[in-house]
Amino acid sequence: MQLFRRKKPIPDGIFIKCEGCSETVRRKIVEERMQVCPECDYHFRIGAWDRVKYHTDEGTFQQLDADLTACDPLCFVADKSYAEQIAADREATQLNEAIIYGTCKIEGRDLVFAAMDFSFRGGSMGSVVGEKITRAAEAACRQRLPFVTVSSSGGARMQEGALSLMQMVKTCAALNRLHEKRVPYISIMAHPTTGGVTASWASLGDIIIAEPKALIGFAGRRVIEQTLKQKLPPDFQTAEFMLEHGFVDIIAPRPQIKQTVAGLLDYLSAGSPAGGP
């Protein structure tokens, strides 16, 4: 007579451990909540194509300039050459660069949309990222379409040296032309948004949205503390700290971003007539 049943093994991948609260949660529930923990609302890092899936109308995204890839102007070599690093990231992510952009709809509203992917070189901004942001802004300006970006970056890409730093000025100039034409620009900052991306196009939105608890800043905490010779607040450089000090306008949980952007586009477009500057 069998008194106990043998426990069935749990298949791999059903549960995941939350990086925010360390709880074990069902993967399916996390996926249904757009990669947000059901216990603590921790926002898992997601890729550029996930941003398209979650924030734009299904089937409307038309990618532009997908074939742009980085060159190796400095012939940079560390443990691996820069060319080898780029090739490895392209294979791992199935992306040609750390950003994608194109035209799409958000709740029926036409716009230009760009999203970064931290998995590709830590979302670092090199010549291609700067070029794509510039082309996206120019397309939005030319077609009088609102421009929406999602940033997630470790900063400028050191393997391209001064050429990567030039992208800060280049993207700012393109967005200034957009501003002069009174075309709405919304910037969404995801975890993390730092360095040269924060110091340029990610901070120039007419409205800046941040995901909860996203790290936002330029230099790192350690560098700032050593420079100022003082301890910084525990929540320094979080989205909540930035909201309190006026650096971001809205904190929106990921499941609410699409609806929030749609409402803001209606508000901003009301003052941006398509027929005139």
C-alpha positions as CSV (number, residue, x, y, z in Angstrom):
1,M,0.0,0.0,0.0
2,Q,1.4,3.4,-1.1
3,L,1.0,6.0,1.6
4,F,2.8,8.9,-0.1
5,R,2.8,10.0,-3.7
6,R,6.1,10.9,-5.3
7,K,6.4,14.6,-5.7
8,K,6.4,15.7,-9.3
9,P,9.5,17.7,-10.3
10,I,8.8,21.4,-11.1
11,P,9.8,22.2,-14.7
12,D,12.5,24.7,-15.2
13,G,11.5,28.3,-16.0
14,I,8.2,28.3,-14.2
15,F,9.5,30.5,-11.4
16,I,12.0,33.3,-11.3
17,K,13.6,35.2,-8.4
18,C,12.8,38.9,-8.2
19,E,15.9,41.1,-8.2
20,G,14.1,43.6,-6.1
21,C,12.5,41.7,-3.2
22,S,14.3,38.3,-3.7
23,E,10.9,36.5,-3.7
24,T,10.3,33.6,-6.0
25,V,7.4,34.5,-8.3
26,R,5.7,32.8,-11.3
27,R,7.3,33.8,-14.6
28,K,3.9,33.8,-16.3
29,I,2.5,36.4,-13.8
30,V,5.6,38.6,-14.3
31,E,5.2,38.4,-18.1
32,E,1.5,39.2,-17.9
33,R,2.5,42.3,-15.9
34,M,4.9,43.5,-18.5
35,Q,7.9,42.1,-16.6
36,V,6.9,43.7,-13.3
37,C,7.1,41.8,-10.1
38,P,3.7,41.1,-8.5
39,E,5.1,41.3,-5.0
40,C,7.2,44.5,-5.0
41,D,6.5,46.1,-8.4
42,Y,10.2,45.8,-9.3
43,H,10.6,46.5,-13.0
44,F,12.8,43.9,-14.7
45,R,15.0,45.2,-17.4
46,I,13.5,44.6,-20.9
47,G,14.8,44.9,-24.5
48,A,14.0,47.3,-27.3
49,W,11.6,45.0,-29.0
50,D,9.8,44.5,-25.7
51,R,9.3,48.2,-25.6
52,V,7.7,48.1,-29.0
53,K,5.5,45.3,-27.9
54,Y,4.3,47.0,-24.7
55,H,4.2,50.6,-25.7
56,T,3.0,50.7,-29.3
57,D,-0.1,49.4,-31.1
58,E,0.3,45.8,-32.3
59,G,1.6,45.5,-35.9
60,T,2.1,49.2,-36.5
61,F,5.9,49.6,-35.9
62,Q,7.9,50.0,-39.1
63,Q,11.6,50.0,-38.3
64,L,13.9,52.4,-40.1
65,D,17.6,52.2,-40.8
66,A,17.9,48.7,-39.3
67,D,21.1,48.0,-41.2
68,L,23.2,50.8,-39.6
69,T,26.2,49.2,-37.7
70,A,29.2,50.6,-35.9
71,C,32.6,50.9,-37.5
72,D,35.9,50.8,-35.5
73,P,37.4,54.3,-36.0
74,L,40.1,53.9,-33.3
75,C,40.9,50.2,-34.0
76,F,40.2,49.8,-30.3
77,V,41.5,46.7,-28.6
78,A,41.2,45.6,-24.9
79,D,40.7,41.9,-24.0
80,K,38.9,41.7,-27.4
81,S,38.9,44.1,-30.3
82,Y,35.9,46.5,-30.5
83,A,34.9,44.7,-33.8
84,E,34.8,41.4,-31.9
85,Q,32.7,42.9,-29.1
86,I,30.2,44.3,-31.6
87,A,30.0,41.0,-33.4
88,A,29.4,39.2,-30.1
89,D,26.6,41.5,-29.1
90,R,24.9,41.3,-32.5
91,E,24.8,37.6,-32.2
92,A,23.6,37.6,-28.6
93,T,20.9,40.2,-29.1
94,Q,20.0,39.8,-32.7
95,L,20.3,43.6,-33.0
96,N,22.7,45.6,-35.1
97,E,23.0,48.3,-32.5
98,A,21.8,49.5,-29.0
99,I,18.8,51.3,-30.4
100,I,15.9,50.8,-32.8
101,Y,13.6,53.4,-34.2
102,G,10.7,53.7,-36.7
103,T,7.2,54.9,-37.2
104,C,4.2,53.5,-35.3
105,K,0.9,54.2,-33.6
106,I,0.1,54.5,-29.9
107,E,-3.6,54.1,-29.2
108,G,-4.2,55.2,-32.8
109,R,-1.9,58.2,-32.8
110,D,0.9,58.3,-35.4
111,L,4.4,59.0,-34.1
112,V,8.2,58.2,-34.4
113,F,9.4,55.9,-31.7
114,A,12.9,54.9,-30.6
115,A,13.9,52.5,-27.9
116,M,17.3,51.5,-26.5
117,D,18.4,48.0,-25.5
118,F,20.8,47.8,-22.5
119,S,21.8,44.2,-23.5
120,F,23.8,45.7,-26.5
121,R,27.1,47.2,-25.1
122,G,25.2,48.4,-22.0
123,G,23.1,50.7,-24.1
124,S,26.1,52.8,-24.7
125,M,25.9,55.7,-27.2
126,G,28.3,55.5,-30.1
127,S,28.0,57.0,-33.5
128,V,25.2,54.8,-34.7
129,V,23.0,55.5,-31.6
130,G,23.5,59.2,-32.1
131,E,22.8,58.9,-35.8
132,K,19.6,57.0,-35.3
133,I,18.3,59.5,-32.7
134,T,19.2,62.3,-35.1
135,R,17.5,60.6,-38.0
136,A,14.4,59.8,-35.9
137,A,14.1,63.5,-34.8
138,E,14.6,64.7,-38.4
139,A,11.9,62.2,-39.6
140,A,9.5,63.5,-36.8
141,C,10.3,67.1,-37.8
142,R,9.8,66.4,-41.5
143,Q,6.5,64.6,-41.1
144,R,5.2,66.7,-38.2
145,L,4.9,63.6,-36.0
146,P,5.4,63.4,-32.3
147,F,8.7,61.8,-31.1
148,V,8.9,59.3,-28.2
149,T,12.1,57.8,-26.9
150,V,12.9,55.1,-24.3
151,S,16.4,55.4,-22.9
152,S,18.4,52.8,-21.0
153,S,22.1,53.5,-21.1
154,G,25.4,53.4,-19.3
155,G,26.6,56.5,-21.2
156,A,28.9,57.3,-24.1
157,R,30.8,54.4,-25.7
158,M,34.4,54.7,-24.8
159,Q,35.6,52.5,-27.7
160,E,34.7,55.3,-30.1
161,G,36.3,58.1,-28.1
162,A,35.5,61.7,-29.0
163,L,33.2,60.5,-31.8
164,S,30.8,59.1,-29.2
165,L,30.9,62.4,-27.2
166,M,30.0,64.3,-30.4
167,Q,26.7,62.5,-30.5
168,M,25.6,64.5,-27.5
169,V,25.8,67.8,-29.4
170,K,24.5,66.2,-32.6
171,T,21.3,64.8,-31.0
172,C,20.7,68.0,-29.0
173,A,20.9,70.0,-32.2
174,A,18.3,67.7,-34.0
175,L,16.0,68.0,-31.0
176,N,16.3,71.8,-31.0
177,R,15.1,71.8,-34.6
178,L,12.1,69.7,-33.5
179,H,11.4,72.1,-30.6
180,E,11.5,75.1,-33.0
181,K,8.9,73.4,-35.2
182,R,6.8,72.8,-32.0
183,V,6.7,69.1,-32.6
184,P,6.1,67.2,-29.3
185,Y,8.9,65.1,-27.8
186,I,8.4,62.7,-24.9
187,S,11.3,61.1,-23.2
188,I,10.9,57.9,-21.1
189,M,13.8,57.0,-18.8
190,A,14.2,53.4,-17.8
191,H,16.7,51.8,-15.5
192,P,19.5,52.8,-15.8
193,T,19.8,56.1,-17.8
194,T,23.2,57.6,-17.1
195,G,26.2,59.4,-18.5
196,G,26.1,61.1,-21.9
197,V,22.6,60.0,-22.7
198,T,21.2,61.6,-19.6
199,A,23.3,64.7,-20.4
200,S,21.8,65.0,-23.9
201,W,18.7,63.8,-25.7
202,A,17.1,61.8,-22.8
203,S,16.8,65.0,-20.7
204,L,15.3,67.3,-23.4
205,G,11.8,66.0,-23.6
206,D,8.8,68.4,-23.4
207,I,7.7,65.8,-20.9
208,I,10.1,63.4,-19.1
209,I,8.6,60.1,-17.8
210,A,10.5,57.7,-15.6
211,E,9.8,54.1,-14.6
212,P,9.6,53.6,-10.8
213,K,13.0,53.4,-9.0
214,A,15.0,53.8,-12.2
215,L,18.6,55.0,-11.7
216,I,19.0,58.3,-13.5
217,G,22.1,60.4,-13.4
218,F,25.3,61.5,-15.0
219,A,28.3,60.5,-12.8
220,G,28.1,57.6,-10.4
221,R,27.4,57.9,-6.7
222,R,30.9,57.0,-5.6
223,V,32.5,59.6,-7.9
224,I,30.1,62.3,-6.6
225,E,30.7,61.4,-3.0
226,Q,34.4,61.5,-3.4
227,T,34.3,64.8,-5.2
228,L,31.9,66.5,-2.7
229,K,33.4,64.8,0.3
230,Q,30.0,64.0,1.7
231,K,27.4,61.2,1.9
232,L,24.5,61.3,-0.5
233,P,20.9,60.4,0.4
234,P,20.0,56.7,0.1
235,D,17.5,57.5,-2.7
236,F,19.9,59.7,-4.6
237,Q,19.6,59.4,-8.4
238,T,16.4,57.3,-8.2
239,A,13.4,58.3,-10.3
240,E,11.6,59.3,-7.1
241,F,14.4,61.6,-6.1
242,M,14.5,63.2,-9.5
243,L,10.7,63.8,-9.5
244,E,11.0,65.5,-6.1
245,H,13.7,67.8,-7.4
246,G,12.0,68.6,-10.7
247,F,14.2,66.6,-13.1
248,V,11.4,64.3,-14.3
249,D,7.8,65.2,-14.7
250,I,6.0,61.8,-14.2
251,I,6.7,58.4,-12.7
252,A,4.6,55.9,-14.6
253,P,4.6,52.1,-13.9
254,R,5.3,50.2,-17.1
255,P,1.7,48.9,-17.6
256,Q,0.5,52.6,-17.6
257,I,3.1,54.1,-19.9
258,K,1.2,53.5,-23.2
259,Q,-2.0,55.2,-21.8
260,T,0.1,58.0,-20.2
261,V,1.9,58.7,-23.5
262,A,-1.3,58.8,-25.5
263,G,-2.9,61.3,-23.1
264,L,0.2,63.5,-23.1
265,L,0.4,63.4,-26.9
266,D,-3.2,64.7,-27.1
267,Y,-2.3,67.5,-24.6
268,L,1.0,68.5,-26.3
269,S,-0.4,68.3,-29.9
270,A,-3.2,70.7,-28.9
271,G,-0.5,73.4,-29.0
272,S,1.3,72.1,-32.0
273,P,-0.7,72.8,-35.1
274,A,0.3,70.6,-38.1
275,G,0.0,73.5,-40.5
276,G,2.5,76.0,-39.0
277,P,5.6,76.5,-36.8
